């Protein structure tokens, strides 16, 4: 089937040419790509609160951050966790407190509107634990009414339930410093209160003690009793060991894990333990935060916002694959610069992943500029898929890096045959029952999207016959949803999962005519929007009626097309309509508008708009479409 284009609409080849030019133009001189990683205003509210607590908040920082926070408030007075999503109570609470810190009157219309939303949703009493921890730091909430996490947790051996390695890497790095903060229970009062946000109608629900939740509630009561009369030598030793654990995991850029939560809580913990601002760890940590700040001019004045993380390695891997999919020569200068930079980012030292896999040699890549403790399987698989296609002049160097990565990825396979992102067999769900864990994923079990990327990489390396690849394929086939799709852990949502799994299964030898592939194709066809694109709202993580439903986006349309093309549907009408949507909606500069968030941090809780997704995935989809012609 030949794609018919509307008058005035570019052909697929013209669309791809413009997109490739735009992508090449965004490459940094060092060889990498980095799109903004946009989240929500809790990052900016907590940054102001951190600086207030440390006594380093400036008027300029406050004014610029407050201007940004105000700009993100919606007409109903709320702040959401993603574009077009419902108002989020805890996000709105933190934004309100930050604006009070900036001097906004609680009687101002925008503050009144936020207050009404919070009260209607249950008030401060219904906010998440992390929000109430921030309030407790300033005496706006009682430490007594927060779950207790003792620093003695650091002593639990890795085989014992609830040890720090039972948590996902992002969670363990957050929990360890919070055990120090929660033990010291600091209070630095503000000049205002938050009574406007209290309902004072807290109703305690008694949990049955024979359930896990009830048992952990009883454990929390016991821990609080111990906290009042701890074994002093043990408590002091635990605090010192927790501090050493934190210090040992600070990265070269001053961060912890390259992400906001462990970073800010580690700074708080070290500060409370008496580390001065001139201490190397504190100095590097605070300086490093400046590198995550984006400032820009707006009609209302300059704004300042904080990225929760930065994704240059991930962005560069996807951009490199996109260029190669678009038939850019394998020795093109942009390709070689990117591959050189990626090879320089390889991690060859052991990190926390080695606790579960001590015999596995290191080799892989992380997500960020600096995160040697936590390379991840997803980045590593995608980078191998890209590098193996590059005509690099130093072939032995590239080959050795790929071989190390394959060995590491094989060693990181979980017992059930799938792959998690950062750890192997990080599946103990007992951790999720703790009263502390009311926000975000706290473990890192295998997921369909990550497992698919590893399987696709193994297939590309000619390893479909290996035990690791066969078990990965079996895991993916068993994980298919009843409707024919796959759940997406790190992207929104079933479109992301399906877009990753179908190409992987076909690459690993599953026939495009096999039932699992046909069912996936049917699901994609059923969920194509009338305009020809695809979209899935992030509410699908909690509300099944949203699965596969949402405004069409460039990245999600590309994911659907990648699956359909792998399934042999190149000449189908659904592919023609999807490619037509991309051609019709492309901007003059070669990219696409995409205010929607299509990335996932924590399903149901924390979402991401990767600003490069709207470009790299369409380039790959269009390139593969034209290649198949």
C-alpha positions as MATLAB code, in Angstrom:
seq = 'XXXXXXXXXXXXXXXXXXXXXXXXXXXXXXXXXXXXXXXXXXXXXXXXXXXXXXXXXXXXXXXXXXXXXXXXXXXXXXXXXXXXXXXXXXXXXXXXXXXXXXXXXXXXXXXXXXXXXXXXXXXXXXXXXXXXXXXXXXXXXXXXXXXXXXXXXXXXXXXXXXXXXXXXXXXXXXXXXXXXXXXXXXXXXXXXXXXXXXXXXXXXXXXXXXXXXXXXXXXXXXXXXXXXXXXXXXXXXXXXXXXXXXXXXXXXXXXXXXXXXXXXXXXXXXXXXXXXXXXXXXXXXXXXXXXXXXXXXXXXXXXXXXXXXXXXXXXXXXXXXXXXXXXXXXXXXXXXXXXXXXXXXXXXXXXXXXXXXXXXXXXXXXXXXXXXXXXXXXXXXXXXXXXXXXXXXXXXXXXXXXXXXXXXXXXXXXXXXXXXXXXXXXXXXXXXXXXXXXXXXXXXXXXXXXXXXXXXXXXXXXXXXXXXXXXXXXXXXXXXXXXXXXXXXXXXXXXXXXXXXXXXXXXXXXXXXXXXXXXXXXXXXXXXXXXXXXXXXXXXXXXXXXXXXXXXXXXXXXXXXXXXXXXXXXXXXXXXXXXXXXXXXXXXXXXXXXXXXXXXXXXXXXXXXXXXXXXXXXXXXXXXXXXXX';
ca = [
       0.000    0.000    0.000;
       1.322    3.439   -0.914;
       0.723    6.198    1.580;
      -1.456    8.946    0.161;
      -0.722   12.349    1.607;
      -3.059   15.292    1.929;
      -2.366   18.412   -0.147;
       0.212   20.559    1.634;
       1.261   17.712    3.950;
       4.825   16.448    3.727;
       5.582   12.939    2.607;
       6.993   10.510    5.192;
      10.447   10.960    3.674;
      10.203   14.751    3.901;
       8.900   14.493    7.455;
      11.805   12.272    8.421;
      14.361   14.530    6.742;
      13.188   17.543    8.740;
      13.108   15.562   11.982;
      16.636   14.210   11.475;
      17.935   17.712   10.805;
      16.331   18.970   13.995;
      17.711   16.038   16.003;
      21.228   16.535   14.668;
      21.001   20.212   15.490;
      20.285   19.433   19.132;
      23.437   17.378   19.676;
      25.801   18.952   22.193;
      29.407   19.612   21.223;
      30.512   16.850   23.578;
      28.506   14.316   21.596;
      25.492   13.788   23.804;
      21.843   14.769   23.689;
      19.867   15.946   26.687;
      16.226   16.924   26.640;
      14.554   18.553   29.624;
      13.091   16.089   32.104;
       9.900   17.840   33.208;
       7.988   16.691   36.292;
       5.830   18.727   38.693;
       6.155   21.611   41.138;
       6.930   19.468   44.185;
      10.545   19.656   42.991;
      10.476   23.449   43.220;
       8.483   23.623   46.444;
      10.811   21.174   48.179;
      13.868   22.993   46.848;
      12.662   26.196   48.521;
      11.843   24.323   51.720;
      15.275   22.670   51.735;
      16.993   26.023   51.337;
      14.803   27.560   54.030;
      15.682   24.756   56.446;
      19.390   25.077   55.698;
      19.214   28.855   56.016;
      20.462   29.544   52.501;
      17.278   30.584   50.685;
      17.685   33.822   48.762;
      15.074   36.370   47.664;
      15.956   35.890   43.997;
      15.623   32.099   44.138;
      12.348   32.426   45.974;
      10.875   34.951   43.565;
      11.811   32.969   40.459;
      10.652   29.613   41.840;
       7.400   31.087   43.141;
       6.711   32.640   39.744;
       7.132   29.207   38.152;
       4.925   27.499   40.743;
       2.161   30.058   40.224;
       2.377   29.617   36.452;
       1.642   25.912   36.832;
      -1.519   26.332   38.904;
      -4.680   25.434   36.996;
      -7.938   27.336   36.823;
      -9.497   25.159   39.538;
      -6.746   26.197   41.975;
      -4.904   22.895   41.931;
      -1.559   21.550   40.861;
      -1.372   18.186   39.098;
       1.362   15.611   38.682;
       1.031   15.583   34.892;
      -0.326   17.734   32.086;
      -4.099   17.498   31.889;
      -4.325   15.266   34.945;
      -6.524   15.693   38.005;
      -5.490   17.940   40.864;
      -3.187   16.227   43.334;
      -3.720   16.954   47.022;
      -0.141   16.568   48.267;
       1.323   18.492   45.323;
      -1.158   21.289   45.974;
      -0.288   21.338   49.695;
       3.440   21.642   48.982;
       2.882   24.359   46.369;
       0.665   26.315   48.792;
       3.286   26.134   51.566;
       6.060   27.197   49.169;
       4.032   30.197   48.029;
       3.369   31.164   51.654;
       7.135   31.012   52.102;
       7.400   33.387   49.139;
       5.016   35.823   50.816;
       1.695   35.036   49.105;
      -1.263   35.844   51.334;
      -3.548   32.949   52.259;
      -6.438   35.256   51.368;
      -5.278   35.762   47.787;
      -7.732   34.213   45.297;
      -5.257   31.635   43.969;
      -4.381   30.550   47.520;
      -8.038   30.359   48.539;
      -8.782   28.165   45.550;
      -5.943   25.794   46.494;
      -7.110   25.749   50.111;
     -10.651   24.767   49.121;
      -9.368   21.882   47.022;
      -7.166   20.609   49.857;
      -9.971   20.798   52.409;
     -12.400   19.077   50.055;
      -9.851   16.286   49.636;
      -9.383   15.657   53.365;
      -6.891   18.359   54.285;
      -3.328   17.941   55.450;
      -4.469   14.807   57.219;
      -4.923   13.105   53.842;
      -1.556   14.142   52.400;
       1.205   11.624   51.820;
       3.915   10.801   54.362;
       6.646   12.677   52.464;
       4.589   15.869   52.430;
       4.031   15.611   56.177;
       7.753   15.040   56.750;
       8.449   18.392   55.097;
       5.794   19.979   57.297;
       7.270   18.372   60.420;
      10.666   19.932   59.678;
       9.047   23.305   60.337;
       6.769   22.339   63.201;
       3.696   22.262   60.964;
       3.077   18.591   61.666;
       3.983   16.420   64.652;
       6.838   13.954   64.312;
       4.856   11.731   66.660;
       2.239   11.294   63.945;
       4.662   10.034   61.315;
       5.783    6.420   60.762;
       9.043    5.556   62.475;
      12.024    4.261   60.515;
      14.950    3.584   62.896;
      18.561    3.999   61.734;
      19.255    0.513   63.119;
      17.768   -0.650   59.806;
      21.274   -0.250   58.428;
      22.437   -3.252   60.490;
      20.038   -5.774   58.942;
      21.913   -8.285   56.748;
      20.933   -8.505   53.080;
      19.101  -11.826   53.604;
      16.919  -10.468   56.415;
      13.440   -9.089   55.587;
      13.206   -5.289   55.380;
      16.956   -4.747   55.026;
      17.897   -1.695   52.946;
      18.577   -3.836   49.859;
      14.970   -5.017   49.877;
      14.089   -1.513   48.698;
      14.485   -0.335   45.126;
      17.678    1.659   44.656;
      15.865    5.013   44.583;
      13.954    4.098   47.736;
      16.881    2.757   49.766;
      18.901    5.903   49.076;
      15.952    7.944   50.346;
      15.107    5.802   53.369;
      18.597    5.641   54.869;
      18.997    9.431   55.282;
      15.381    9.720   56.412;
      16.091    7.333   59.293;
      18.557    9.976   60.532;
      16.188   12.901   59.953;
      13.283   11.090   61.600;
      15.416   10.133   64.588;
      16.704   13.649   65.229;
      13.206   15.128   64.642;
      14.341   18.716   64.000;
      11.929   21.656   64.084;
      12.755   25.081   62.647;
       9.553   27.149   62.903;
       8.282   29.392   60.138;
       6.552   32.735   60.519;
       3.241   31.267   59.376;
       1.087   28.231   60.041;
      -1.008   25.882   57.930;
      -4.226   25.789   59.931;
      -6.060   26.907   56.788;
      -5.402   23.444   55.320;
      -6.492   21.356   58.327;
      -9.895   19.699   58.534;
      -9.382   18.666   62.184;
     -11.636   15.731   61.430;
      -9.089   12.979   61.368;
     -10.782    9.612   61.747;
      -8.591    6.741   62.707;
      -9.313    3.482   60.937;
      -8.437    0.459   63.010;
      -6.521   -2.065   60.958;
      -7.010   -5.734   61.740;
      -3.843   -6.820   63.556;
      -3.726  -10.207   61.822;
      -3.232   -8.548   58.401;
       0.181   -7.417   57.161;
      -0.907   -3.782   57.346;
      -2.118   -4.277   60.890;
       1.050   -6.087   61.899;
       3.203   -3.292   60.542;
       1.087   -0.707   62.310;
       1.746   -2.548   65.560;
       5.445   -2.702   64.654;
       5.396    1.064   64.085;
       3.975    1.587   67.574;
       6.750   -0.586   68.988;
       9.422    1.317   67.087;
       8.075    4.611   68.379;
       8.294    3.279   71.925;
      11.892    2.183   71.287;
      12.697    5.606   69.797;
      11.854    7.230   73.118;
      14.305    4.976   75.004;
      16.791    3.580   72.474;
      19.842    1.525   73.311;
      22.158    4.507   73.194;
      25.433    2.884   72.091;
      23.566    1.001   69.354;
      21.651    4.083   68.250;
      24.830    6.149   68.006;
      26.609    3.424   66.047;
      23.640    3.144   63.689;
      23.665    6.875   63.020;
      27.386    6.823   62.231;
      27.094    3.794   59.983;
      24.117    5.301   58.143;
      26.137    8.481   57.570;
      29.060    6.467   56.206;
      26.660    4.564   53.924;
      25.345    7.888   52.600;
      28.794    9.394   52.069;
      30.010    6.296   50.220;
      27.233    6.729   47.640;
      27.685   10.362   46.730;
      28.385   10.716   43.017;
      31.042   12.792   41.289;
      28.542   15.561   40.478;
      27.551   15.879   44.136;
      24.276   13.999   43.750;
      22.975   10.801   45.223;
      21.772    8.526   42.462;
      21.398   11.556   40.207;
      17.831   12.065   41.432;
      16.139   14.588   43.706;
      14.696   12.548   46.624;
      17.884   10.908   47.987;
      19.837   14.041   47.162;
      17.801   16.433   49.315;
      17.327   13.993   52.191;
      21.027   13.112   52.237;
      21.888   16.810   52.487;
      19.380   17.196   55.323;
      20.766   14.176   57.178;
      24.399   15.262   56.900;
      23.518   18.825   57.912;
      21.681   17.571   61.005;
      24.669   15.419   61.924;
      26.818   18.546   62.021;
      28.458   18.530   58.609;
      29.214   22.171   57.721;
      28.547   23.763   54.369;
      32.309   23.692   53.796;
      32.487   19.908   54.196;
      33.299   18.419   50.751;
      30.106   16.323   50.670;
      27.847   19.240   51.548;
      29.701   21.640   49.285;
      29.525   19.279   46.304;
      25.900   18.389   47.009;
      24.679   21.969   47.085;
      26.785   22.999   44.094;
      25.533   20.016   42.134;
      21.916   21.053   42.588;
      22.655   24.222   40.644;
      23.352   22.081   37.588;
      19.796   20.729   37.723;
      18.184   24.178   37.707;
      16.604   25.593   34.566;
      16.093   29.345   34.303;
      14.213   31.017   31.486;
      12.590   34.311   30.669;
       8.795   34.478   30.383;
       6.380   37.360   29.730;
       5.786   37.466   33.491;
       9.478   37.496   34.379;
      12.252   35.030   34.959;
      11.316   31.582   36.276;
      13.408   28.923   37.954;
      12.618   25.213   38.111;
      14.483   22.098   39.237;
      14.809   18.924   37.209;
      14.141   15.827   39.310;
      16.779   14.007   37.284;
      18.712   14.352   34.037;
      18.750   11.737   31.288;
      21.682   12.391   28.912;
      22.800    8.767   28.590;
      19.283    7.536   27.898;
      18.572   10.415   25.518;
      21.813    9.833   23.643;
      21.166    6.108   23.230;
      17.687    6.767   21.834;
      18.943    9.583   19.587;
      21.742    7.393   18.227;
      19.299    4.571   17.460;
      16.939    7.058   15.818;
      19.638    8.382   13.497;
      20.675    4.869   12.508;
      17.029    3.898   11.947;
      16.762    6.963    9.689;
      19.585    5.570    7.516;
      22.147    8.107    8.695;
      25.517    6.484    7.831;
      27.067    4.400   10.592;
      30.234    6.498   10.349;
      28.494    9.884   10.239;
      30.302   12.433   12.447;
      27.220   12.850   14.677;
      27.024    9.072   15.119;
      30.716    8.717   15.941;
      30.678   11.619   18.425;
      27.721   10.114   20.222;
      29.244    6.634   20.343;
      32.558    8.014   21.626;
      30.755    9.841   24.405;
      28.741    6.738   25.330;
      31.851    4.566   25.431;
      33.384    7.067   27.825;
      30.353    6.759   30.105;
      30.668    2.994   30.618;
      30.673    1.958   34.287;
      33.293   -0.632   35.172;
      33.059   -0.607   38.966;
      30.649   -2.522   41.179;
      27.691   -0.840   42.833;
      24.826   -1.845   45.099;
      23.566   -4.294   42.452;
      26.497   -6.541   43.421;
      24.907   -7.268   46.823;
      22.576   -9.686   45.012;
      25.021  -10.566   42.231;
      28.520  -10.591   43.793;
      30.009  -12.885   41.155;
      28.831  -10.814   38.191;
      31.549   -8.594   36.699;
      30.620   -4.937   36.100;
      29.800   -3.496   32.730;
      26.947   -1.204   31.776;
      25.597    2.322   31.746;
      23.545    4.560   33.997;
      20.846    7.055   33.082;
      22.575   10.242   34.217;
      25.867   12.074   33.760;
      27.128   10.636   37.057;
      25.688    7.561   38.748;
      28.350    4.878   39.051;
      26.611    3.137   41.961;
      23.457    2.410   39.986;
      23.895    1.465   36.319;
      20.644    0.134   34.922;
      19.729   -2.695   32.619;
      17.407   -0.580   30.445;
      20.039    1.986   29.455;
      22.603   -0.741   28.999;
      20.420   -2.760   26.633;
      19.490    0.272   24.548;
      23.109    1.414   24.319;
      24.284   -2.000   23.133;
      21.510   -2.001   20.512;
      22.833    1.326   19.246;
      26.603    0.818   19.539;
      26.641   -2.520   17.729;
      25.412   -0.713   14.583;
      28.113    1.958   14.614;
      31.120    1.791   12.260;
      33.488    2.887   15.004;
      37.161    3.204   14.059;
      38.258    1.536   17.306;
      36.315   -1.657   16.807;
      38.037   -3.638   19.595;
      37.152   -0.957   22.160;
      33.498   -1.017   21.150;
      33.390   -4.819   20.989;
      34.877   -5.179   24.488;
      32.364   -2.719   25.969;
      29.466   -4.575   24.352;
      30.734   -7.931   25.601;
      31.059   -6.611   29.155;
      27.537   -5.229   28.952;
      26.073   -8.507   27.696;
      27.800  -10.428   30.486;
      26.519   -7.984   33.095;
      22.978   -8.066   31.746;
      22.932  -11.858   31.743;
      24.076  -11.796   35.356;
      21.319   -9.339   36.282;
      18.475  -11.607   35.177;
      16.047  -12.278   38.003;
      15.077  -15.763   39.127;
      11.741  -15.596   37.294;
      13.420  -14.884   33.942;
      12.685  -11.158   33.711;
      14.811   -8.107   34.320;
      14.282   -5.258   36.779;
      15.836   -1.885   36.078;
      18.555   -1.585   38.731;
      18.682   -4.776   40.792;
      18.123   -8.481   40.377;
      15.408  -10.194   42.413;
      14.297   -6.974   44.097;
      10.836   -8.446   44.540;
      10.137   -8.745   48.282;
       6.705   -7.104   48.599;
       6.841   -7.052   52.408;
       8.470   -3.626   52.149;
       5.393   -2.199   50.443;
       3.256   -2.893   53.524;
       5.135   -0.454   55.764;
       3.078    2.592   56.856;
       5.933    4.726   55.504;
       5.327    3.529   51.936;
       2.275    5.462   50.773;
       3.945    7.073   47.757;
       5.702    5.610   44.763;
       7.075    2.209   43.903;
       9.532    1.028   46.540;
      10.728   -2.202   44.910;
      12.166   -2.941   41.468;
      10.644   -6.177   40.121;
      11.045   -7.262   36.493;
       8.926   -5.327   34.011;
       7.812   -6.031   30.457;
       9.448   -2.969   28.909;
      12.857   -3.511   30.501;
      12.807   -7.264   29.867;
      11.838   -6.600   26.246;
      14.763   -4.251   25.681;
      17.204   -6.826   27.070;
      15.678   -9.639   25.010;
      15.827   -7.502   21.849;
      19.479   -6.760   22.567;
      20.319  -10.432   23.096;
      18.572  -11.280   19.835;
      20.522   -8.583   17.992;
      23.721  -10.101   19.353;
      22.736  -13.519   17.959;
      22.001  -14.968   21.386;
      18.398  -16.115   20.905;
      19.368  -19.685   21.686;
      20.850  -18.900   25.087;
      19.109  -19.827   28.305;
      18.870  -16.181   29.321;
      17.106  -15.123   26.141;
      14.735  -18.102   26.098;
      13.714  -17.442   29.691;
      13.230  -13.760   28.907;
      10.935  -14.611   25.996;
       8.938  -16.993   28.191;
       8.599  -14.247   30.830;
       7.281  -11.796   28.238;
       4.771  -14.260   26.810;
       3.476  -15.009   30.311;
       3.201  -11.281   31.100;
       0.866  -10.440   28.205;
      -2.383   -8.900   29.433;
      -5.719  -10.544   28.679;
      -6.529   -7.776   26.194;
      -3.340   -8.483   24.193;
      -1.252   -5.563   25.422;
       1.676   -5.354   27.825;
       1.918   -3.132   30.906;
       4.506   -0.336   30.684;
       6.424    0.265   33.915;
       8.669    3.127   32.789;
       6.483    4.683   30.088;
       2.818    5.482   29.559;
       1.607    2.763   29.651;
       0.259   -0.191   27.675;
       1.291    1.603   24.499;
       4.851    1.783   25.843;
       4.876   -1.817   27.015;
       3.411   -3.152   23.786;
       5.678   -0.945   21.685;
       8.685   -2.479   23.437;
       7.621   -6.129   23.624;
       6.392   -6.819   20.088;
       9.697   -5.843   18.386;
      11.608   -7.850   20.995;
       9.572  -11.018   20.536;
       9.777  -10.842   16.757;
      13.530  -10.227   16.947;
      13.839  -13.265   19.226;
      12.127  -15.506   16.701;
       8.427  -15.343   17.553;
       6.500  -15.369   14.281;
       4.582  -12.192   13.439;
       1.648  -14.531   12.790;
       1.810  -16.087   16.259;
      -1.192  -15.539   18.508;
       0.532  -13.184   21.016;
       1.620  -10.862   18.192;
      -1.763  -10.956   16.471;
      -3.530  -10.148   19.730;
      -1.212   -7.170   20.266;
      -1.894   -5.920   16.721;
      -5.646   -6.200   17.318;
      -5.310   -4.227   20.566;
      -3.381   -1.482   18.811;
      -5.909   -1.324   15.991;
      -8.775   -1.081   18.476;
      -7.101    1.792   20.337;
      -6.079    3.952   17.381;
      -7.650    7.385   17.684;
      -9.973    8.735   14.970;
      -7.236   11.198   13.962;
      -4.877    8.305   13.199;
      -2.575    8.702   16.189;
      -2.350    6.933   19.527;
      -2.361    8.237   23.084;
      -2.782    6.908   26.590;
      -3.580    9.055   29.596;
      -1.508    8.410   32.718;
      -4.677    7.779   34.681;
      -4.567    4.321   33.094;
      -2.244    3.222   35.903;
      -5.108    3.467   38.389;
      -8.250    3.648   36.282;
      -8.562    0.763   33.767;
     -11.045    2.675   31.618;
      -8.138    4.887   30.515;
      -6.000    2.003   29.215;
      -5.071    2.798   25.620;
      -7.119    6.008   25.710;
      -5.883    9.596   25.503;
      -4.996   12.439   23.184;
      -2.689   11.427   20.363;
       0.983   12.163   21.008;
       4.040   11.861   18.805;
       5.924    9.505   21.146;
       2.996    7.156   21.770;
       2.041    7.084   18.087;
       5.624    6.118   17.329;
       5.549    3.305   19.934;
       2.432    1.863   18.317;
       4.022    2.104   14.871;
       7.227    0.399   16.029;
       5.172   -2.560   17.230;
       3.030   -2.697   14.105;
       6.023   -2.476   11.780;
       7.770   -5.296   13.647;
       4.584   -7.344   13.314;
       4.664   -6.999    9.529;
       1.873   -4.431    9.264;
       3.823   -1.931    7.168;
       1.217   -1.808    4.389;
      -1.853   -1.814    6.628;
      -4.287    1.082    6.815;
      -3.641    1.544   10.528;
       0.072    2.124    9.887;
      -0.735    4.442    6.980;
      -2.994    6.518    9.228;
      -0.411    6.615   12.012;
       2.366    7.753    9.683;
      -0.034   10.296    8.223;
      -0.713   11.683   11.687;
       3.013   12.203   12.261;
       3.414   13.948    8.910;
       0.371   16.138    9.460;
       1.252   17.278   12.979;
       4.987   17.937   12.560;
       6.083   21.471   13.374;
       7.923   23.615   10.875;
      11.172   23.149   12.803;
      10.987   19.357   12.410;
       9.865   18.282   15.860;
       6.420   17.801   17.419;
       4.452   19.506   20.168;
       3.903   17.201   23.129;
       2.829   18.806   26.409;
       1.524   15.439   27.593;
       3.653   13.367   29.939;
       4.502    9.961   28.488;
       7.248    8.877   30.904;
       6.754    7.173   34.246;
       8.750    7.472   37.442;
       6.346    5.763   39.850;
       3.156    4.305   38.335;
       0.183    6.134   39.787;
       2.276    8.747   41.576;
       5.111   10.406   39.641;
       5.339   11.112   35.936;
       7.785   12.607   33.456;
       7.703   14.554   30.230;
      10.922   13.631   28.450;
      11.242   16.502   26.001;
      13.258   14.422   23.544;
      10.726   11.567   23.327;
       8.561   13.597   20.919;
      11.464   13.579   18.452;
      13.553   10.421   18.791;
      10.734    7.883   18.683;
       9.010    9.383   15.615;
      12.380    9.413   13.823;
      12.842    5.711   14.585;
       9.286    4.865   13.531;
       9.467    6.820   10.265;
      12.909    5.432    9.501;
      11.767    1.852    9.953;
       8.616    2.543    7.954;
      10.606    3.815    4.981;
      13.205    1.061    5.287;
      10.449   -1.549    5.009;
       9.113   -0.038    1.784;
];
